[in-house]
Amino acid sequence: MFNKGKTLVFLGSLIIVIYGVSAAFYGKVVAKDEAYKEISVFMDVLKRVANDYVEEPDMNKVQEGAMRGLISALDPYCSFLPRERYEALQKRHASGSAWAGMILSKRSDVIYVVSCEQNGPAEEVGIRPGDYLISVNGQLVEDKSLLEAESYLLGAPGTKVKVEIFRSSRSNPLEMELTLRPSSSETVKSEILDGHIGLLDISSLADASIGQAKNQLMALLSGGVEKLILDLRDSADGGLEEGAELANFFIPDGIICYSQNRLGEKVRTIESVPEKYITDLPLVVIINASSASAAEIAAGALKDRERATIIGEKSFGLGSSQTTIELKSGAMLILSTAKYYTPGGKVIQDETIRNAGILPDIRVPDDETRQDLAVESYYDDQDETMKYQQLRKKVDRIQLEKALEVLSDKEIPLKEAA
């Protein structure tokens, strides 16, 4: 039978933890009453488990499960890891700098592939944005935090990793083996197109990529370009600073973005630094469903400040800051403490998928064209992988053609705020 003394100690400590976390959800006055109500329900459930469950439960596991459930219910980027799992995660992070080449998030409590590195390990074996990750080396990730799932895909260069993927177009999961390797060092490309139009293609905004982007932009300007296309499709990494700095290249002054806490207070406001401003040339930005994080910071600022026309598809919707808290027990708690907003007040990350992300000014392709492309692809006499690649190429080409068409107009159309 569950020991009464241990029960009291356990419940007492649990009340403190739950009350502290609950305060993050509610206003300063209403929070107390509401938190106490929720705690009473939780305590009732806990007592039932302790006294009536068919077997004597391991209450430590029950407590850990309760905490994981509590935190995972907030958003995909919050995590609670008991000491053992935290230590294991740290070991995996220390095992090597190579990765699988894919950016992950969570949707409907399932690990979701947001974007794949161009020519990276994941893309080479056929993994696509929109796939769901089931397991890594036989380890199911459905009950794991996003942080843990990502850590399973890290290791020493050359490490073989077996992954199981679910794809909506398939009835059975796919098993694939990929080889980990360091991130590509070439994440920014540029070229001068007909009509003196410069194309700046940025597939990543992590690490040193923003420096590469600046150098490539300066090279385009030196080459005599008169208009610019900024391609942020499939760029899903990098953070607040990288996205803001990229936008700053094209915005001379004023607000680029800001973060806001649960009370509606601005935690941080980032404004353009005049010394980082580079050019006022006419600009079009291309985004898609795999544009996320830093790319969304930049696209949202350029849109709201009426500095560029955004074309393509609605972006993914990833924009929040997390605080890491190491608890006395050795466990780790990661909480989202602020969300990012565009200058016009559009929140980038929203729990409702429909409201998340940056909307393009001009959606390309439209529904009719996309349906025609899908039908055409369906009847194409190629295997599934080739069909998918051909469809992606067609969509990419249509979006680029639209960007060129917009820039060919004397006046660039500017739409409503993001």
Summary of the structure (lengths in Angstrom):
residues: 418
radius of gyration: 23.9
end to end distance: 58.4
largest distance: 80.5
contacts: 1336
relative contact order: 0.09
helix: 37%
strand: 24%
